[in-house]
Amino acid sequence: MRTLLLACVLAATAATPALARPGAETAAIAVTINDRDLATAEGLARLHARIERAARRVCGYEGRVLPLYEHRARAACIEARMTHAIQTANVPALTALHATLRQTGPG
Protein backbone atom coordinates (compact mmCIF):
# COMPACT_ATOMS: atom_id res chain seq x y z
CA MET A 1 0.00 0.00 0.00
CA ARG A 2 1.31 3.43 -0.95
CA THR A 3 0.01 6.91 -0.30
CA LEU A 4 0.15 9.88 -2.67
CA LEU A 5 0.01 13.38 -1.29
CA LEU A 6 -1.64 16.03 -3.45
CA ALA A 7 -0.68 19.51 -2.37
CA CYS A 8 -1.30 22.98 -3.68
CA VAL A 9 0.17 26.22 -2.43
CA LEU A 10 -2.09 28.85 -3.94
CA ALA A 11 -0.04 31.83 -2.83
CA ALA A 12 3.08 30.57 -4.58
CA THR A 13 1.54 29.00 -7.69
CA ALA A 14 2.46 31.02 -10.75
CA ALA A 15 -0.08 29.11 -12.85
CA THR A 16 -2.96 30.39 -10.73
CA PRO A 17 -2.30 34.07 -9.98
CA ALA A 18 -6.02 34.76 -9.97
CA LEU A 19 -6.45 32.40 -7.02
CA ALA A 20 -3.25 33.34 -5.19
CA ARG A 21 -3.67 35.05 -1.87
CA PRO A 22 -0.89 36.40 0.35
CA GLY A 23 -0.35 34.11 3.32
CA ALA A 24 -2.38 31.26 1.83
CA GLU A 25 -1.64 27.90 3.41
CA THR A 26 -0.82 24.63 1.72
CA ALA A 27 -3.77 22.34 1.12
CA ALA A 28 -2.94 18.63 0.98
CA ILE A 29 -4.92 15.40 0.68
CA ALA A 30 -3.57 11.85 0.87
CA VAL A 31 -4.74 9.21 -1.62
CA THR A 32 -3.97 5.60 -0.74
CA ILE A 33 -3.07 3.13 -3.48
CA ASN A 34 -3.94 -0.50 -2.74
CA ASP A 35 -2.71 -3.42 -4.82
CA ARG A 36 -6.32 -4.15 -5.80
CA ASP A 37 -6.46 -0.69 -7.43
CA LEU A 38 -3.75 -1.82 -9.83
CA ALA A 39 -5.07 -5.31 -10.62
CA THR A 40 -7.87 -4.40 -13.06
CA ALA A 41 -8.91 -1.66 -15.46
CA GLU A 42 -11.88 -0.96 -13.19
CA GLY A 43 -9.57 -0.58 -10.19
CA LEU A 44 -7.32 1.81 -12.11
CA ALA A 45 -10.36 3.87 -13.13
CA ARG A 46 -11.50 4.07 -9.49
CA LEU A 47 -8.01 5.13 -8.40
CA HIS A 48 -7.90 7.78 -11.13
CA ALA A 49 -11.29 9.08 -9.98
CA ARG A 50 -10.08 9.27 -6.36
CA ILE A 51 -7.00 11.22 -7.46
CA GLU A 52 -9.21 13.59 -9.47
CA ARG A 53 -11.58 14.16 -6.52
CA ALA A 54 -8.61 14.88 -4.25
CA ALA A 55 -7.12 17.31 -6.80
CA ARG A 56 -10.46 19.13 -7.08
CA ARG A 57 -10.64 19.48 -3.31
CA VAL A 58 -7.03 20.65 -3.03
CA CYS A 59 -7.55 23.28 -5.73
CA GLY A 60 -10.66 24.61 -4.00
CA TYR A 61 -13.75 26.47 -5.12
CA GLU A 62 -15.72 23.24 -5.49
CA GLY A 63 -19.39 23.81 -6.11
CA ARG A 64 -19.18 27.53 -6.82
CA VAL A 65 -19.78 29.37 -10.06
CA LEU A 66 -16.52 31.11 -10.97
CA PRO A 67 -15.62 33.86 -13.40
CA LEU A 68 -13.98 32.41 -16.52
CA TYR A 69 -10.43 33.41 -15.55
CA GLU A 70 -10.77 31.70 -12.15
CA HIS A 71 -12.37 28.63 -13.75
CA ARG A 72 -9.38 28.31 -16.10
CA ALA A 73 -6.92 28.77 -13.24
CA ARG A 74 -8.70 26.10 -11.18
CA ALA A 75 -8.75 23.69 -14.14
CA ALA A 76 -5.00 24.23 -14.60
CA CYS A 77 -4.44 23.59 -10.89
CA ILE A 78 -6.44 20.35 -11.01
CA GLU A 79 -4.57 19.10 -14.07
CA ALA A 80 -1.19 19.98 -12.56
CA ARG A 81 -1.99 18.23 -9.25
CA MET A 82 -3.31 15.13 -11.02
CA THR A 83 -0.34 14.90 -13.37
CA HIS A 84 2.10 15.30 -10.49
CA ALA A 85 0.36 12.68 -8.34
CA ILE A 86 0.14 10.19 -11.20
CA GLN A 87 3.81 10.68 -12.11
CA THR A 88 4.73 10.25 -8.43
CA ALA A 89 2.73 7.01 -8.24
CA ASN A 90 4.92 5.63 -11.04
CA VAL A 91 2.30 3.13 -12.25
CA PRO A 92 2.56 2.82 -16.05
CA ALA A 93 -1.05 1.64 -16.48
CA LEU A 94 -2.35 4.63 -14.46
CA THR A 95 -0.17 7.01 -16.47
CA ALA A 96 -1.53 5.54 -19.72
CA LEU A 97 -5.13 5.84 -18.49
CA HIS A 98 -4.58 9.47 -17.51
CA ALA A 99 -3.05 10.27 -20.92
CA THR A 100 -5.99 8.63 -22.69
CA LEU A 101 -8.55 10.51 -20.59
CA ARG A 102 -6.75 13.81 -21.20
CA GLN A 103 -7.03 13.25 -24.95
CA THR A 104 -10.62 11.97 -25.06
CA GLY A 105 -12.14 13.63 -22.03
CA PRO A 106 -13.98 11.82 -19.23
CA GLY A 107 -16.16 8.88 -20.25
ABEGO torsion letter per residue (X at the ends): XBBBBBBBBAAABAABAAABBBGBBBBBBBBBBBAAAAABAAAAAAAAAAAAAAAAAAAEGBGBBBBAAAAAAAAAAAAAAAAAAAAAAGBAAAAAAAAAAAAAEBX
